[in-house]
Amino acid sequence: DGAAATMEMGPQLSTPQCSTPSGLSTVEDDFQFVLCEGCHQEVPTLKLLTCLHTLCLNCLSENKPIGQCPVCRTAIPQASGIPNMDNLLFINLQARLKVYKKIVDGSGPDCCRCRGELAASWCSECEEFLCTKCVEDHQWFFKKRNHEARRVEELRAESAYQFLEDTKKSCNLFCSTPGHASQGHVSSIYCNKCEKALCCICALLDSQHGSFCDIRSETQRRQEELGTMIQELEQKRNNFEVTYSVLQDEAARLEQAQREMRELIREHVEHLVQLIRQEEEELLMLVETQQEQGRQELSRELQHVEGVLKRMEASRQLVEKMNLYATEQEVMDMQPFIKKSLEELQQLEPVTARDRTQPGDFAKCRARLQAL
């Protein structure tokens, strides 16, 4: 509850200031990791995925496709696509950084109790800013609980790292038994059997617990366990980095091969186009040549047939005139010559379409086009 209240009081990390002190720059520059990895905003609804990426509820609700991490595409076990685990570390860091930002802000925080005076101290246990009057009442009221109220001026002189270190040390772990946390039962014992933090009362009176150890020893053991696992993962990471480098090289080679093949295709197509253009010119020239030859052949055939027709017409007229006007002497003298000429005409036959070359079929051109 204190953390939530502090988060409500503190300004947003991303809120621009007219004049940014060096302390605020450090907060904004060095602690970007507490933001959502999707929208890069500071939000109190951070969820920790099984792939250990951190995203807010808004990004997870808008995530497409549902069921995959938008950063690394690892499957999300929950059907809704919303993990059950909150990133408590980042959420609490946001709250503590908001407190620090309010401390180093030029105007300074107001007292959380009287709301009318400038705060002179801050209690890390209550997570409240207190003015001079309220801090005296606070110290008297909590004198048996050893609450430490530090002066705001001292905190303002610290770095963000030192402030987080001090506030981390001041945090207490409460008993996991329902109702004990609200009563302020601080846990100092860890039950290895049920794997829970317990207060002294639960450890002494509840017989189901056993195999106790100090809570700080357990937290230290868990930290060391995570550190050992990270070291083992670093060795695997080297293998994955080598594989990643090989895949990148393969992708680069694939891209290079694709570019080379595209260029080769272009060159070959251009060469083929040139050959086809050359073939086109040759075929057109062949068509022109065959057309000219066909034209000349047709012209000769036309002249020949026309001459034959003229000879036949002249023969008909000459024989007709001889029948009308020739004397016996003229018939005797001219008949053998005319007969020979008529016999030659009788031997002539017209050339049929099957016997002569068709000048318009372009068979050679068609064959070359089919081969092309």
C-alpha positions in Angstrom: 0.0 0.0 0.0 2.8 2.4 0.8 4.4 1.7 -2.5 1.2 2.3 -4.4 0.7 5.6 -2.5 4.2 6.6 -3.4 3.6 5.7 -7.0 0.5 7.9 -7.1 2.4 10.8 -5.6 5.6 10.6 -7.7 5.7 12.2 -11.2 6.2 10.0 -14.3 9.7 9.2 -15.4 8.9 10.2 -18.9 7.5 13.6 -17.9 9.7 16.4 -19.4 11.0 19.0 -17.0 11.9 22.6 -17.8 15.4 22.2 -16.2 16.6 18.6 -15.6 19.1 18.1 -12.8 21.9 15.6 -13.3 20.2 13.2 -10.9 17.1 13.1 -13.0 19.1 12.5 -16.1 20.7 9.5 -14.5 17.3 8.1 -13.6 16.0 8.6 -17.1 19.1 7.3 -18.9 20.4 4.5 -16.7 17.0 3.0 -15.6 15.3 2.5 -18.9 15.2 -1.2 -18.2 12.3 -0.7 -15.8 10.0 0.4 -18.7 7.8 -1.9 -20.7 9.8 -3.5 -23.5 6.8 -3.0 -25.9 5.7 0.6 -25.5 8.7 1.8 -23.5 6.5 3.6 -21.0 6.5 3.5 -17.2 3.4 1.6 -16.1 2.6 -0.2 -12.9 1.1 -3.3 -14.6 4.2 -5.0 -15.7 4.0 -8.8 -16.4 7.0 -11.2 -16.5 6.8 -13.7 -19.3 8.4 -17.2 -19.2 11.0 -15.9 -21.7 11.8 -13.2 -19.0 10.8 -10.3 -21.1 8.7 -7.7 -19.4 5.6 -6.1 -21.0 2.6 -4.2 -19.7 -1.0 -5.3 -19.8 -1.8 -2.9 -22.6 0.9 -4.3 -24.9 -0.1 -7.9 -24.0 -3.8 -7.2 -24.7 -2.9 -5.7 -28.1 -0.3 -8.4 -28.9 -0.8 -10.2 -32.2 -0.6 -13.1 -32.4 -2.0 -13.9 -29.0 0.1 -16.5 -27.1 3.5 -15.4 -28.3 6.0 -12.9 -26.9 6.2 -10.0 -29.3 9.9 -9.6 -28.6 11.3 -13.1 -29.1 8.1 -15.1 -30.2 8.4 -17.5 -27.3 5.1 -19.2 -26.5 3.0 -17.8 -23.6 1.5 -20.7 -21.6 -1.7 -18.9 -20.6 -4.5 -19.1 -23.1 -5.4 -15.5 -22.6 -1.9 -14.4 -23.5 -1.5 -12.6 -20.1 1.1 -14.1 -17.7 0.2 -14.6 -14.1 3.6 -13.4 -12.8 4.1 -9.7 -12.1 7.6 -8.2 -12.5 7.7 -7.1 -8.8 11.3 -6.0 -9.1 10.6 -3.5 -11.9 7.3 -2.4 -10.4 9.0 -1.6 -7.0 12.0 0.0 -8.7 9.6 2.3 -10.5 8.0 3.3 -7.2 11.3 3.9 -5.5 12.7 5.8 -8.5 9.6 8.1 -8.4 10.4 8.8 -4.8 14.0 9.6 -5.6 12.9 11.8 -8.5 10.6 13.7 -6.3 13.4 14.2 -3.8 15.9 15.6 -6.3 13.3 17.7 -8.0 13.9 21.4 -7.5 10.7 22.2 -5.7 10.9 19.3 -3.3 8.1 17.1 -1.9 5.3 18.1 0.4 4.5 16.5 3.7 2.3 13.4 3.2 0.4 14.0 6.4 -0.3 17.7 6.8 -0.1 18.4 3.1 0.7 22.0 3.8 4.4 22.0 4.6 7.5 21.2 2.7 8.9 17.8 3.6 12.1 17.7 5.6 12.5 14.0 6.1 11.5 10.7 4.5 10.7 7.4 6.3 11.8 4.4 4.2 9.6 2.1 6.4 6.4 4.1 6.1 7.4 5.5 2.6 6.1 8.9 3.6 7.5 12.4 3.4 7.3 14.3 6.7 7.7 18.0 7.7 9.6 19.0 10.8 6.6 18.8 13.1 5.3 15.5 11.7 8.7 13.8 11.9 8.8 14.4 15.6 5.4 12.8 16.1 6.5 10.0 13.8 9.7 9.3 15.7 7.9 9.3 19.0 5.1 7.0 17.7 7.4 4.5 16.0 10.3 4.7 18.5 9.9 1.0 19.4 9.8 -0.1 15.8 13.1 1.5 14.9 11.8 3.6 12.0 14.5 5.7 10.5 13.5 9.1 9.0 16.3 10.5 6.9 16.6 14.1 6.0 15.6 15.0 2.5 18.7 17.1 2.0 20.9 14.0 2.7 18.9 11.9 0.3 19.1 14.6 -2.4 22.9 14.5 -2.2 22.9 10.7 -2.9 22.9 9.1 -6.3 20.0 7.1 -7.5 22.1 3.9 -7.1 22.9 4.7 -3.4 19.2 5.6 -2.8 18.0 2.3 -4.2 20.7 0.4 -2.2 19.6 2.0 1.0 15.9 1.5 0.4 16.5 -2.2 -0.6 18.2 -2.8 2.8 15.3 -1.2 4.7 12.7 -3.5 3.2 11.2 -6.3 5.4 9.8 -9.6 4.4 6.5 -10.4 6.1 5.1 -13.7 7.2 3.3 -15.7 4.5 0.6 -16.9 6.8 -2.7 -15.3 5.9 -3.5 -12.3 8.1 0.0 -12.0 9.6 1.3 -9.7 6.9 -1.4 -7.1 7.7 -0.6 -7.4 11.4 3.0 -6.5 10.6 4.6 -9.9 11.5 8.1 -9.7 10.1 9.6 -12.9 8.8 13.1 -14.0 9.7 12.7 -17.7 9.3 12.4 -19.8 6.1 10.7 -23.2 6.1 12.4 -25.6 3.7 9.5 -28.0 4.0 6.7 -25.7 2.7 9.1 -23.2 1.1 7.6 -20.2 2.8 8.7 -17.3 4.9 7.5 -17.5 8.5 7.5 -15.3 11.6 8.7 -16.7 14.9 5.2 -17.4 16.2 4.3 -19.6 13.2 7.7 -21.4 13.4 7.2 -22.2 17.1 3.5 -23.0 17.3 2.7 -24.7 13.9 4.0 -28.3 14.0 3.6 -28.8 10.3 6.7 -26.7 9.6 10.2 -28.1 9.9 13.8 -27.8 8.7 14.1 -24.0 9.3 16.8 -21.7 8.1 17.5 -18.0 8.3 15.5 -16.1 5.7 18.5 -14.1 4.6 20.5 -17.3 4.1 17.7 -18.5 1.9 17.5 -15.3 -0.2 21.3 -15.5 -0.5 21.1 -19.1 -1.6 18.5 -18.3 -4.2 20.6 -15.4 -5.5 23.6 -17.6 -5.7 21.5 -20.3 -7.5 20.4 -17.8 -10.1 24.0 -16.6 -10.5 25.2 -20.2 -11.1 22.5 -20.8 -13.6 23.4 -17.6 -15.4 27.0 -18.7 -15.6 26.0 -22.0 -17.1 23.8 -20.1 -19.5 26.7 -17.9 -20.5 28.5 -21.0 -21.7 25.5 -22.0 -23.8 25.2 -18.4 -24.9 28.6 -18.6 -26.6 27.3 -21.6 -28.6 24.2 -19.8 -29.6 26.2 -16.7 -30.5 28.4 -18.9 -32.8 25.2 -20.4 -34.3 23.7 -16.9 -34.7 26.9 -15.7 -36.4 26.9 -18.7 -38.7 23.2 -18.1 -39.6 23.9 -14.4 -40.2 26.7 -15.4 -42.5 24.4 -17.9 -44.2 21.8 -15.2 -44.6 24.3 -12.8 -46.0 25.5 -15.5 -48.5 22.0 -16.2 -49.5 21.4 -12.5 -50.1 24.6 -12.3 -52.1 23.7 -15.4 -54.1 20.3 -14.0 -54.8 21.8 -10.7 -56.0 24.3 -12.6 -58.2 21.6 -14.8 -59.6 19.3 -11.8 -60.4 22.2 -10.1 -62.1 23.0 -13.3 -64.0 19.4 -13.6 -65.1 19.3 -10.0 -66.2 22.5 -10.5 -68.3 21.3 -13.7 -69.9 17.9 -12.2 -70.6 19.5 -9.1 -72.2 21.7 -11.4 -74.2 18.7 -13.4 -75.3 16.9 -10.3 -76.2 19.8 -9.2 -78.3 19.8 -12.6 -80.1 16.1 -12.4 -80.6 16.4 -8.9 -82.0 19.1 -10.1 -84.3 17.0 -13.1 -85.3 14.1 -10.7 -85.9 16.1 -8.6 -88.2 17.3 -11.7 -90.1 13.8 -13.1 -90.4 12.4 -9.7 -91.6 15.2 -9.6 -94.1 14.4 -13.1 -95.2 10.7 -12.2 -95.6 11.6 -9.2 -97.7 13.9 -11.3 -99.8 11.4 -14.1 -100.3 8.7 -11.5 -101.0 10.9 -9.9 -103.7 11.7 -13.3 -105.2 8.0 -14.3 -105.2 7.1 -10.9 -106.8 9.6 -11.4 -109.5 8.5 -15.0 -110.2 4.9 -14.0 -110.3 5.8 -11.2 -112.7 7.6 -13.6 -115.0 4.7 -16.0 -114.9 2.2 -13.3 -115.6 4.2 -12.1 -118.6 4.5 -15.6 -119.9 0.8 -16.4 -119.5 -0.1 -13.0 -121.0 2.2 -13.7 -124.0 0.6 -17.1 -124.5 -2.9 -15.5 -124.4 -1.8 -12.8 -126.9 -0.4 -15.5 -129.2 -3.6 -17.4 -129.1 -5.6 -14.4 -129.8 -3.4 -13.4 -132.7 -3.6 -17.0 -134.1 -7.3 -17.0 -133.8 -7.6 -13.7 -135.7 -5.1 -14.7 -138.4 -6.9 -18.0 -139.1 -10.2 -16.3 -139.1 -8.9 -13.7 -141.6 -7.4 -16.3 -143.8 -10.7 -18.1 -144.0 -12.3 -14.9 -145.1 -9.8 -13.3 -147.4 -6.9 -15.6 -148.3 -6.3 -16.8 -151.8 -5.3 -20.4 -152.6 -1.7 -19.3 -153.2 -1.6 -17.5 -149.9 -3.0 -20.5 -148.1 -0.5 -22.8 -149.7 2.4 -20.5 -148.8 1.5 -19.6 -145.2 -0.3 -22.7 -143.9 2.8 -24.7 -143.0 4.3 -21.9 -140.9 1.0 -21.1 -139.2 0.4 -24.8 -138.5 3.8 -25.2 -136.8 3.1 -22.2 -134.6 -0.3 -23.6 -133.7 1.2 -26.9 -132.8 3.7 -25.2 -130.5 0.8 -23.4 -128.8 -1.1 -26.7 -128.4 1.8 -28.2 -126.5 1.9 -25.4 -124.0 0.2 -26.1 -120.6 -0.5 -23.7 -117.8 1.5 -24.3 -114.6 -0.8 -25.4 -111.7 -0.5 -24.0 -108.2 0.7 -27.4 -107.0 3.6 -27.5 -109.5 5.0 -24.0 -108.8 6.5 -22.5 -105.6 4.0 -20.5 -103.5 5.8 -17.2 -102.8 3.5 -16.3 -99.8 3.9 -19.4 -97.5 7.2 -18.4 -95.9 7.9 -21.9 -94.9 11.5 -21.3 -94.1 10.6 -18.3 -91.8 8.0 -20.4 -90.0 10.5 -23.2 -89.4 13.0 -20.8 -87.9 10.3 -19.2 -85.7 9.3 -22.6 -84.5 12.9 -23.5 -83.7 13.4 -20.2 -81.9 
